[in-house]
Amino acid sequence: MTRKFPQSVFKKVRSILLNISLLVVTIVLVLVGVDYVLSKGVANEVGLPWEASRATELNKEYMARHVAVAAKNPYKFNSPDVYAPEKPEGVSKRIAVLGDSFIWGDGLPDAEMIWSRRLKRRIEKSYPEVQVLEWGLCGWSTRDQLRFLKSIEPQHVYDIDYLVIGFVTNDPDMGDKEQKYIKWDACPLYLCKWLPTLYRWIQPYVERYVYENFSDYGYANWENHLYSPQNLENYRRLLLDLKEFLDSKNIPFFFVFTPNTPNNRFAELYKPIRELFDSLGIGYIDLYPVVVEKFGDVPRSQWPQKLYANPVNGHPGPALTSVYADETYAHIQELKWLP
């Protein structure tokens, strides 16, 4: 004998299924709606950690322009100027500015915004008999910079009289620690296809969780290794090598600390480096207090718009590069490097 379910059971099941369907549809519509709103760049105005597609495309355009210029430079520096090893007639002094992506101009809309370029224009305008050379490649550490200086020893280090070295917090990289990051090779539930903007928006939160809870992953954890006692001792030996090389060439030099935000992490990381410089008798100027004074009131959410090279590239933007150039120029004057 076939048992029949009460009509009330069918109604209850149908009601549950209907509610589940409505919930799924609602979730899908909300996700699609959020993705659409984000795609219009709304997050840019409130500083949410996502990459607006337009800003990302602009960053690629800026970088392509820089790469085109660098391709014509024998050292791949982002500079149209190519110098002979000897000073040309009418030039009595040469100052070189050595660095990494901060000197190369990563992310800046215009190469004239690079801090070394601003410094160059200011010095050469006021002192036509002085040439400023810009030497910087993305990813260079102090170790790479010393290798470069030694590589141009046959060219008499381009006959420079003085050297300014930009310091960034990853410069103590000795090349023995690999950076590890999450690889987004797989796309969960086709999120990147159906909800591309929302997918990009979610990524930073997932990455932040992993990097804060797994010590082997993320930039900050890698950078922490650079400031371990053992690595700092290795860096001290490298700095001594750098100093001895430049002293042997009679090239006075100093470092410039170039923080790209007023984040207090810079103060923490600069402290052991200043101690190393002091112990070795290496000159430097620390621009962190200046950056805090000028930009300490800028909300963290607005750093991408006000301090970065562009909203999706955290390298220093025009507001910061002006400060670097002004402060370095003032220090050069104090040292009486200019005629």
N, C-alpha and C positions, 0 to 999 in steps of 0.2 A: 504494500500500500504506500503510495507516494505521499510524502509529508509536505504540506504547503506552509511556506513562511507567512506569517501575518503581514498584512498590508502595511502595518506601521513600521515593520523592519525595513521594507523596501523604501519607504519614504525617508526613513532616517539615513540609510546608506546613500540615497540619491542626494539628500541635503548635504551630507558630508563631502561627497564627491564634487558637488556644485561649489561648495565653499572653498575646497582645495583648488579647484580650477580658477575661481575668482582671485584667490590669493596669488596663484602663479602668474596669472595675467597682470594683476596689479604690480607684482614685483618686477616683471619684465617691462611694463610700461614706465615704472619709476626709474629703472636702470637706463632705459633708452632715453628718457627725459633728462636724467642727470648727465648722461654722455653728451647729449645735444647741447645742453647749457654750457658744459665745460668746453666743448669744441668751439664755442663763440668767444672764448678768452675771458670769461668772467673771473676765473681763478687768478688771472694775472693781477687784478685789481686788489685782491685780498691776500695775495702772497701765498696761496696754497702750493704745496710742493708737487707740482705737475708741470709737464713740458707742453706749453701751448704749441700747436702745430706750426702756426705762423712764426712764432719766435724761434722755433727750432730750425725752420727753413732759412730765416734771416741769419742765424748763427752759421749755418752751412755756407751761405753766400759770403759772409765776412771771411770765413776761413779760406774759402776758395780764392778770394782776392789776395789774401796774404800768401797763400801757397804759390800763386802765380808769380808774385814778386820774388819770393824766396828761391824759386826754381832757377832764376837768373843770377843768383848770388853764388859765388864759388863755394861758400861755406853753408849755404842754405839759410843764411840769416834773412830776416824779413826787412831787408834794406836794399834800396836801389843803388846805394853807393858802394863802389868797389875801389879800394885804396891800394896804392903801391906800398911796398914795404918801407920805403923811405918817405920822409916828409916832403911835400912839394914846395916849390918856391913860394915864399910869403907866409909859410906856416912855421911858427917857432915852437909850438907845443902841441902835443897830442894827449888826449884823455880818452881812455877806453871804458865803456860800461859793460860789464860782464854779468850774465844772468841766465835765466831759463825762459819759460813761456811768458813770464812777466815782461821780459825784454823783447821777446819775439812778437808779442801782441795778441796772444790767444783770445779770441772772442770779441775783440774791439771792432767797432764799425769802421774805424779809420785808423791807419797806422800812425797818423800824426798825434793820436791820443796816447801812444805808448809813452811811459814815463821817461825812458831814455831819449826818445825823440823830442819830447818837450824840453828836456835838459839840453840836448844838442842844439835845438833852435835858439834857445835863450842865450847860451854861451857864445855860439858862433855869430849871432847878431850883434852882441855887445863886444865880442873880441874876435874879429875876423882872422886874426893870426893864430887862433886856436882851433884845432879840429877835434871833434868828438866822434869816436868810433863805437858802434853798437854791436856787441857780440852776445848772442843768446839763441838757444835752441830749446824747443819744448822737451821737457823731461830731463834736462841737464841738472846734475847735482854738483856739489863742490868738486867731487872726484872727477867728473867729466870736464869741468871747467879747467882744472889743473892739467888734465891730459891735453886739452886744446892749447893751453899756454905753452906747454912743452913742445907740442907739435909745430908751433910757429916760431920756435927758437931759431931755426935756420933763417927765418925772415927777420931776425933780430926783434921778435915780438912786435913787429910793425912799428918799431921806433917810438913806442908810446912812452910818455914821461910820467903818467899817473894812471892809476886804475881804480875804478869804483866797482864793487861787487855787490849785486843785489842778493840779499839772503831771504830765502823762503823756508818754511818749516820742514820741508822734505829734503833739504840740501845735505843733511848728514847721512843720506842713503849710501851705504857702502856696497850695494849690489848683492848682498847675501841673503836677503829676505824677500820672498815672492809676495806680491799683492794678490789676495784672493777675493773674488767677488761672486755673487750669485749669477749664474748664467741662465738667462731667460730664453733658453732654446725651445722649450715646450710652451704651448699656449693653453692653459687650463680651460676646458669647456668652450674653446673657440672664442674666449673673451676678446682677444686682440683683433679678431676678425669682425665680430658683431658689435663690440663696444670698445673700439680702439682708444678713445680718449680716456674713458673710465679705467681701462686697463693700465694706461700710463700713469694715471693718478694714484692707483692702488700700489703700484710697484714700490715707490719710495717708503711707504709704510711697512710693507713686508720686509724690505731690505733693512730698514732701520731696526726692526725687531731682531732680525738675524744678527746684524752687526753689533747690536748691544748685548746679545746673549751668547755669542760664539766668538771667542777671542781670536780665532785664526782668520776671521773674515772682516772685510771692510777697510776703508782707508785709515780711519782713526786708529784701529788696532795695529795696522801696519806701521803707522807713524809712531805709535807708542814704542814699538821696538827700536826705532831710530834713537830714542832717548833713554834706552837702557844703559846701565853703567858700562857694559862691555862695548857697545857700539859707540858711545861717547868717547871712550878711550881710543878706539880706532880712529874716530873722527879727529881727536886731538892730534894724533900722529900725522894725519893727512893735512891738517891746518899747519902744522910745523913744517911739513914738506913744502906747502904752498908759500909760507913766509920765507923760508930759506931760498926758494927759487926766485921770488920777486926781489928779495934783498940782494941776491947775487947779481941781479940785473939793474940794481939801483932804481927800482920802480916803487915809489911810495903808493900805498893803497889803503882803503878802508872798506868796511862792509856797511850796507844799509839794510836794516830790518824793515821789511815791507808787508805789514799785516793787511789783509784785504777786507777785514771787518773789525769792529771793536770787541770781538769775542775775547773773553778773559783767558781762553786757552792759549792765546799768543803770549800773554805775560808768563804763563807757566812754562811754556816751551822755550821762550827766549832766555829765561834765567840761567839754565846750565850752559847755554851757548855764550852768554855774556861772560860767565865765569871762565870759560875756556879762552875766549878772546883776551880777557884781562890777564890771565896767567901767561899767555904767549906774547903779550904786548902788541896785540892786533887792534887797530883802531876801528871804531864803528859808531854809527848813530842809530838809535832805537826809535823808530817812528810810532811805536804803539801808543805812547802817551798823547802824541799829537792826533792820531786817528781817533782815540777815545774822546779827546776834547772836541774835535770837530764833528764827529758822527756818533757819539755815544747816545744821543737822544733819538737816533733813527730806530724805529721798531724793527725787531728781527724779521718780521713778516715783510718789511719793505726793503730789506737788503738787496734782493734781486733787482728791484726797479731803480734803487738809488745808488748802490755801491758796486754792483757787478758790471762786468763788461757788457753783458746783455742779460735779460731775465733768465736765460737757461744756461748761462756760462758764468761760473763763480770767480773767474779771474778779475783783477781790479779794473773798475770802470774809470771814466774820465774824472769823476770827483776825487778818487784816490790817486790816480796817476799825477794829477796836478800837485797834490800835497807831496808826493814822493819827489817830484822834480824841484819844487820850490825849496824843500828842506835840504835836499842834496846840494842844490846850487848855493844856498846860504853856507853850508858846511865847507864847500870847496873854497868859497871866498874867505872863510875863517882860516883855512889852511894856507891861504895865499898861493894857491896853485895857478891863479890867473895873473896875467901880466899887469 
